[in-house]
Amino acid sequence: MTSVASVIAELEPALGPKGLLKDVDIATRPAWMGNGGEGSAPALLRPATTEELSTILRICHAHGQAVVPQGGLTGLVRATVTSGSTLALSLERMNRIEDIDPVNRTMTVQAGVPLQAVQEQAEAEGLMFPLDLGARGSATIGGNVATNAGGNRVIRYGMMRDNVLGLEAVLADGTVVSSLHPMIKNNTGYDLKQLFIGSEGTLGIVTRVVLRLRQLPRSQNVGFVAVPDFNRLTDLLRRIDAALGGTLSAFEVMWRDYYELVTTAPATNRKPVATDAPYYVLIESLGSDQAADEARFEAALSEMFEAGIIVDAAIAKSQSERDAIWAMRDDVGQNARHAPIQAFDVSLKLDDMEAYVAEVNERLQARWPKATNMVFGHLGDGNLHLITGVGDGSAEARHAVEEVIYGCLRPRGGSVSAEHGIGLEKKPWLSVSRSEPEIALMRALKQALDPKDILNPGKVF
Ligand SMILES: Cc1cc2nc3c(=O)[nH]c(=O)nc-3n(C[C@H](O)[C@H](O)[C@H](O)COP(=O)(O)OP(=O)(O)OC[C@H]3O[C@@H](n4cnc5c(N)ncnc54)[C@H](O)[C@@H]3O)c2cc1C
């Protein structure tokens, strides 16, 4: 195999000084809240066009040179880690919104565009790109595609996969596969874009994407309710969905400990409801008529109250009150109080959740009596986030906690990653959620598309 220095020497004239940076400190590359990348790389490749990227991969493929794609570096599973001899690849210079088509309700963007820029551009046209997550200012569309990102409004609009109509990707050998179709319906053989969505940069580099836009809602109603037990929580989801007539857009649940954490000092969020309860829910509906939707929202919550499904409720009356309830839900940074912490993102059937969390707590506390476990999440999507505060921050402690979290998931057939992906972090646990034949098929796809294993090697499996 050629040395990385000679591959760089071959790439340099093709990319020019802006397209290839040497001596880049990966750890200080800008990322969410001052975080940086992880690892080191002899060069950062920054193509300005699909053609330049194709040249890069053709050269790297010829020499068996590994490349690690990096978007906004907000991923949470260590999927962008470089080793000293891998080249880092960023599409930060491919950051243009190329087209917005209000008739077909599509937007064509380059993969390096930040999610928030897409949301804002859509809104300026009276449209909406519904994918939303806390890292929206830094996360890129390419990263969102490669992780099949989820977020806050999946219950209504689906995950990234459901909001991509077409895409262009460059394969490991430099071949450009352009599948930039704008149609919702297109059953012409295999749906090739799905190969790349959620593949964490291991099957191809996503360069351009046709996004599906929706009509911008004209009303938003947000309520916050207290629920007396888990059975009533699942009842509430079913009944509120029916009562809101298809406008339910978020159903975010917090277990009591998380609610206390984000509403007590040093957190500055105020408690929307004072009643002590085991579960709290943020309910949001997006619709078309503020007055009529507000009346329906209030009537729905009254109905739940009268049926004894909820025991307290607050309804936001202004945009600032709506924002404050969402800000409380999103104030995950409060977990740092219990450092060292370990964050998990799992999914399982709704009717398994109560027993799952109870078993996790019991096993954590048996080993670490002072363990904390903050549970919250997109319950409407079967997705829980657990943030544990135990141990001494060592790799051994992390592994012991993982054994509890994933061990309790295994008999329930849950997923070790609901929306964050596998990366390096969850690689040892993939078999909890995927069978041998499934993993073998993944390997066969990898072998077919990237036989020399140059794209993000070592990630996922
Ligand atoms: C505060 C916060 C909140 C978050 N909330 C959510 C949430 O609610 N839901 C959720 O799903 N995630 C969430 N995340 C995780 C993260 O934001 C998403 O995974 C996001 O999609 C990653 O985008 P990125 O551009 O930062 O990608 P990166 O982190 O840079 O990369 C992620 C993966 O994508 C690959 N990749 C990047 N660009 C490309 C490309 N052009 N072609 C091929 N592969 C590529 C990388 O190799 C890597 O495997 C959150 C993160 C933070 C910090």
The ligand as a MOL file (V3000), in Angstrom:
LIG
                    3D

  0  0  0     0  0            999 V3000
M  V30 BEGIN CTAB
M  V30 COUNTS 53 58 0 0 0
M  V30 BEGIN ATOM
M  V30 1 C -27.4320 18.6960 21.4320 0
M  V30 2 C -27.6000 17.5680 20.4880 0
M  V30 3 C -28.8750 17.1030 20.2270 0
M  V30 4 C -29.0620 16.0390 19.3430 0
M  V30 5 N -30.3320 15.5980 19.1350 0
M  V30 6 C -30.5320 14.6010 18.2630 0
M  V30 7 C -31.8670 14.1170 18.0260 0
M  V30 8 O -32.8400 14.5720 18.6300 0
M  V30 9 N -32.0160 13.1360 17.1190 0
M  V30 10 C -30.9520 12.6030 16.4310 0
M  V30 11 O -31.1630 11.7240 15.5950 0
M  V30 12 N -29.6830 13.0160 16.6650 0
M  V30 13 C -29.4540 13.9970 17.5560 0
M  V30 14 N -28.1730 14.4220 17.7960 0
M  V30 15 C -27.0350 13.7580 17.0870 0
M  V30 16 C -26.5370 14.4810 15.8190 0
M  V30 17 O -26.8740 15.8310 15.8260 0
M  V30 18 C -27.0820 13.8180 14.5570 0
M  V30 19 O -26.5750 12.5030 14.4840 0
M  V30 20 C -26.7200 14.5450 13.2600 0
M  V30 21 O -27.4940 13.9850 12.2130 0
M  V30 22 C -25.2410 14.4670 12.8900 0
M  V30 23 O -24.9610 15.4010 11.8570 0
M  V30 24 P -23.4640 15.9680 11.6530 0
M  V30 25 O -23.4550 16.8140 10.4100 0
M  V30 26 O -22.9970 16.6340 12.8820 0
M  V30 27 O -22.6510 14.6430 11.3640 0
M  V30 28 P -21.2820 14.1270 12.0050 0
M  V30 29 O -21.4220 13.9810 13.4750 0
M  V30 30 O -20.1530 14.9330 11.5370 0
M  V30 31 O -21.2080 12.6770 11.3350 0
M  V30 32 C -22.1370 11.6910 11.6480 0
M  V30 33 C -21.9700 10.5010 10.7000 0
M  V30 34 O -22.2870 10.8990 9.3770 0
M  V30 35 C -21.1830 10.6510 8.4930 0
M  V30 36 N -21.2240 11.7180 7.4990 0
M  V30 37 C -21.2320 13.0520 7.7040 0
M  V30 38 N -21.3950 13.7090 6.5490 0
M  V30 39 C -21.4760 12.7650 5.5720 0
M  V30 40 C -21.6660 12.8100 4.1620 0
M  V30 41 N -21.7820 13.9550 3.4830 0
M  V30 42 N -21.7180 11.6400 3.4780 0
M  V30 43 C -21.6110 10.4520 4.1280 0
M  V30 44 N -21.4300 10.3560 5.4580 0
M  V30 45 C -21.3700 11.4990 6.1710 0
M  V30 46 C -19.9670 10.6140 9.3890 0
M  V30 47 O -18.9250 9.8410 8.8390 0
M  V30 48 C -20.5560 9.9590 10.6270 0
M  V30 49 O -20.6300 8.5680 10.4190 0
M  V30 50 C -27.9380 15.4550 18.6940 0
M  V30 51 C -26.6510 15.9320 18.9590 0
M  V30 52 C -26.4750 16.9560 19.8450 0
M  V30 53 C -25.0740 17.4450 20.0940 0
M  V30 END ATOM
M  V30 BEGIN BOND
M  V30 1 1 1 2
M  V30 2 1 2 3
M  V30 3 2 2 52
M  V30 4 2 3 4
M  V30 5 1 4 5
M  V30 6 1 4 50
M  V30 7 2 5 6
M  V30 8 1 6 7
M  V30 9 1 6 13
M  V30 10 2 7 8
M  V30 11 1 7 9
M  V30 12 1 9 10
M  V30 13 2 10 11
M  V30 14 1 10 12
M  V30 15 2 12 13
M  V30 16 1 13 14
M  V30 17 1 14 15
M  V30 18 1 14 50
M  V30 19 1 15 16
M  V30 20 1 16 17
M  V30 21 1 16 18
M  V30 22 1 18 19
M  V30 23 1 18 20
M  V30 24 1 20 21
M  V30 25 1 20 22
M  V30 26 1 22 23
M  V30 27 1 23 24
M  V30 28 2 24 25
M  V30 29 1 24 26
M  V30 30 1 24 27
M  V30 31 1 27 28
M  V30 32 2 28 29
M  V30 33 1 28 30
M  V30 34 1 28 31
M  V30 35 1 31 32
M  V30 36 1 32 33
M  V30 37 1 33 34
M  V30 38 1 33 48
M  V30 39 1 34 35
M  V30 40 1 35 36
M  V30 41 1 35 46
M  V30 42 1 36 37
M  V30 43 1 36 45
M  V30 44 2 37 38
M  V30 45 1 38 39
M  V30 46 1 39 40
M  V30 47 2 39 45
M  V30 48 1 40 41
M  V30 49 2 40 42
M  V30 50 1 42 43
M  V30 51 2 43 44
M  V30 52 1 44 45
M  V30 53 1 46 47
M  V30 54 1 46 48
M  V30 55 1 48 49
M  V30 56 2 50 51
M  V30 57 1 51 52
M  V30 58 1 52 53
M  V30 END BOND
M  V30 END CTAB
M  END
